[in-house]
Amino acid sequence: MILLRSHIGSALRASRVSQGRTLRDVAKSARVSLGYLSEVERGQKEASSELLNSICNALDVSLGEVLLMVATQVRTHEAPTLTVVDDAA
């Protein structure tokens, strides 16, 4: 099962880590609690659109960029897995 909140959290964390920023720094900039941001990044909380926009602004990334990362992750998880069957065995 695909949970969007998990993919959104992963995309936000990847953006934060790539910038070398701490949870504390981003939480302060986004005006959310450190614990809540941590839960969003771990996919435990579903961020409202307002909160998601605030976090994106704090990370200086567009919401569109984050959603594009999420769409790419979802596509990867939806891709069928092919199994090779050896009839000779």
Backbone as CSV, one residue per row, in Angstrom:
resi,resn,N_x,N_y,N_z,CA_x,CA_y,CA_z,C_x,C_y,C_z
1,MET,0.848,-1.174,0.000,0.000,0.000,0.000,0.897,1.242,0.000
2,ILE,0.538,2.218,-0.801,1.296,3.454,-0.912,0.660,4.497,-0.003
3,LEU,1.481,5.035,0.912,1.025,6.120,1.779,1.711,7.405,1.327
4,LEU,0.910,8.351,0.862,1.485,9.609,0.389,2.272,10.308,1.485
5,ARG,1.789,10.227,2.731,2.487,10.926,3.814,3.914,10.411,3.984
6,SER,4.141,9.127,3.721,5.498,8.581,3.817,6.393,9.148,2.724
7,HIS,5.865,9.231,1.511,6.640,9.759,0.393,6.870,11.264,0.540
8,ILE,5.876,11.980,1.015,6.036,13.418,1.252,7.109,13.641,2.315
9,GLY,7.037,12.875,3.387,8.042,12.991,4.446,9.440,12.701,3.943
10,SER,9.578,11.674,3.119,10.891,11.330,2.552,11.426,12.451,1.670
11,ALA,10.546,13.042,0.873,10.970,14.134,-0.009,11.397,15.356,0.798
12,LEU,10.658,15.662,1.847,11.026,16.797,2.698,12.350,16.542,3.398
13,ARG,12.510,15.337,3.927,13.772,14.992,4.595,14.941,15.060,3.618
14,ALA,14.764,14.537,2.411,15.835,14.565,1.410,16.236,16.005,1.097
15,SER,15.261,16.886,0.986,15.556,18.300,0.720,16.326,18.914,1.883
16,ARG,15.888,18.634,3.090,16.555,19.181,4.278,17.979,18.677,4.391
17,VAL,18.170,17.375,4.243,19.496,16.768,4.379,20.431,17.264,3.283
18,SER,19.917,17.404,2.058,20.761,17.873,0.955,21.254,19.300,1.198
19,GLN,20.528,20.045,2.008,20.922,21.413,2.347,21.816,21.456,3.591
20,GLY,21.990,20.296,4.242,22.801,20.239,5.450,22.160,20.949,6.630
21,ARG,20.839,20.983,6.658,20.124,21.689,7.729,19.591,20.714,8.757
22,THR,19.403,21.200,9.953,18.888,20.379,11.039,17.365,20.486,11.108
23,LEU,16.769,19.503,11.754,15.320,19.556,11.998,14.979,20.831,12.762
24,ARG,15.788,21.143,13.761,15.532,22.320,14.603,15.501,23.603,13.759
25,ASP,16.451,23.748,12.856,16.538,24.933,12.012,15.307,25.058,11.120
26,VAL,14.933,23.972,10.471,13.782,24.015,9.557,12.483,24.208,10.338
27,ALA,12.356,23.548,11.462,11.150,23.694,12.285,10.975,25.151,12.722
28,LYS,12.070,25.773,13.125,12.007,27.173,13.544,11.595,28.069,12.381
29,SER,12.195,27.854,11.217,11.859,28.656,10.034,10.413,28.445,9.592
30,ALA,9.927,27.216,9.711,8.559,26.885,9.285,7.529,27.202,10.369
31,ARG,8.018,27.535,11.561,7.140,27.820,12.713,6.263,26.635,13.087
32,VAL,6.904,25.463,13.122,6.247,24.245,13.606,7.153,23.630,14.663
33,SER,6.594,22.783,15.494,7.421,22.162,16.521,8.374,21.151,15.898
34,LEU,9.513,21.019,16.525,10.524,20.075,16.057,9.949,18.661,16.018
35,GLY,9.205,18.278,17.054,8.614,16.939,17.114,7.627,16.694,15.996
36,TYR,6.817,17.703,15.686,5.831,17.534,14.621,6.512,17.395,13.262
37,LEU,7.531,18.228,13.010,8.262,18.130,11.752,8.914,16.757,11.631
38,SER,9.453,16.264,12.706,10.063,14.934,12.700,9.035,13.867,12.336
39,GLU,7.837,13.978,12.905,6.775,13.009,12.601,6.331,13.110,11.139
40,VAL,6.291,14.323,10.600,5.931,14.503,9.191,6.991,13.846,8.317
41,GLU,8.270,14.097,8.625,9.349,13.513,7.827,9.343,11.988,7.887
42,ARG,8.950,11.420,9.014,8.921,9.964,9.145,7.622,9.353,8.640
43,GLY,6.719,10.185,8.131,5.465,9.695,7.570,4.457,9.286,8.618
44,GLN,4.638,9.769,9.844,3.704,9.421,10.920,2.551,10.401,11.042
45,LYS,2.750,11.608,10.523,1.693,12.627,10.542,1.431,13.098,9.125
46,GLU,0.190,13.371,8.838,-0.217,13.890,7.530,-0.260,15.412,7.636
47,ALA,0.611,16.076,6.909,0.694,17.533,6.973,-0.462,18.168,6.210
48,SER,-1.044,19.209,6.799,-2.068,19.971,6.079,-1.386,20.720,4.946
49,SER,-2.170,21.209,4.008,-1.596,21.955,2.889,-0.900,23.215,3.378
50,GLU,-1.435,23.860,4.410,-0.811,25.053,4.965,0.538,24.729,5.594
51,LEU,0.583,23.638,6.348,1.827,23.241,6.996,2.857,22.803,5.958
52,LEU,2.414,22.064,4.970,3.313,21.609,3.913,3.914,22.810,3.176
53,ASN,3.094,23.802,2.910,3.571,25.016,2.247,4.580,25.749,3.130
54,SER,4.334,25.807,4.409,5.243,26.461,5.342,6.596,25.751,5.398
55,ILE,6.576,24.429,5.410,7.816,23.641,5.437,8.579,23.834,4.128
56,CYS,7.869,23.800,3.005,8.509,24.017,1.701,9.165,25.395,1.651
57,ASN,8.470,26.418,2.134,9.044,27.764,2.153,10.299,27.809,3.022
58,ALA,10.252,27.144,4.162,11.412,27.116,5.058,12.594,26.419,4.389
59,LEU,12.303,25.427,3.556,13.354,24.696,2.843,13.739,25.382,1.529
60,ASP,13.028,26.435,1.165,13.246,27.152,-0.086,13.115,26.221,-1.298
61,VAL,12.118,25.347,-1.241,11.767,24.485,-2.374,10.284,24.711,-2.663
62,SER,9.909,24.577,-3.907,8.498,24.774,-4.238,7.704,23.519,-3.890
63,LEU,6.443,23.735,-3.647,5.548,22.608,-3.407,5.527,21.703,-4.626
64,GLY,5.603,22.303,-5.806,5.634,21.527,-7.050,6.825,20.584,-7.109
65,GLU,8.002,21.064,-6.672,9.199,20.211,-6.650,8.994,19.011,-5.737
66,VAL,8.440,19.270,-4.563,8.199,18.188,-3.609,7.200,17.195,-4.189
67,LEU,6.130,17.691,-4.778,5.122,16.797,-5.346,5.674,16.007,-6.528
68,LEU,6.586,16.604,-7.284,7.221,15.883,-8.383,8.083,14.740,-7.844
69,MET,8.823,14.999,-6.755,9.616,13.933,-6.118,8.705,12.809,-5.632
70,VAL,7.574,13.198,-5.050,6.618,12.209,-4.537,6.037,11.397,-5.693
71,ALA,5.667,12.068,-6.776,5.101,11.365,-7.931,6.104,10.356,-8.488
72,THR,7.371,10.725,-8.527,8.409,9.817,-9.013,8.523,8.592,-8.108
73,GLN,8.490,8.811,-6.797,8.572,7.696,-5.844,7.359,6.777,-5.978
74,VAL,6.186,7.366,-6.113,4.958,6.566,-6.236,5.001,5.738,-7.514
75,ARG,5.427,6.346,-8.627,5.541,5.614,-9.891,6.473,4.422,-9.750
76,THR,7.585,4.623,-9.059,8.553,3.544,-8.857,7.924,2.399,-8.075
77,HIS,7.145,2.727,-7.044,6.517,1.676,-6.234,5.361,0.995,-6.949
78,GLU,4.762,1.692,-7.908,3.647,1.107,-8.656,4.116,0.241,-9.818
79,ALA,5.372,0.402,-10.220,5.884,-0.344,-11.372,5.802,-1.845,-11.108
80,PRO,5.355,-2.605,-12.091,5.259,-4.046,-11.895,6.646,-4.681,-11.763
81,THR,6.713,-5.707,-10.962,7.946,-6.456,-10.788,7.870,-7.688,-11.672
82,LEU,8.848,-7.840,-12.531,8.875,-8.980,-13.439,9.722,-10.091,-12.834
83,THR,9.247,-11.299,-12.944,9.967,-12.459,-12.446,10.302,-13.369,-13.619
84,VAL,11.567,-13.762,-13.703,11.981,-14.669,-14.772,11.759,-16.096,-14.295
85,VAL,11.022,-16.849,-15.088,10.762,-18.238,-14.760,11.571,-19.103,-15.696
86,ASP,12.362,-19.978,-15.119,13.234,-20.865,-15.924,12.471,-22.167,-16.146
87,ASP,11.964,-22.366,-17.374,11.209,-23.558,-17.706,12.104,-24.799,-17.787
88,ALA,13.406,-24.598,-17.935,14.336,-25.736,-18.069,14.556,-26.445,-16.732
89,ALA,14.236,-25.793,-15.658,14.520,-26.402,-14.349,13.556,-27.486,-13.978
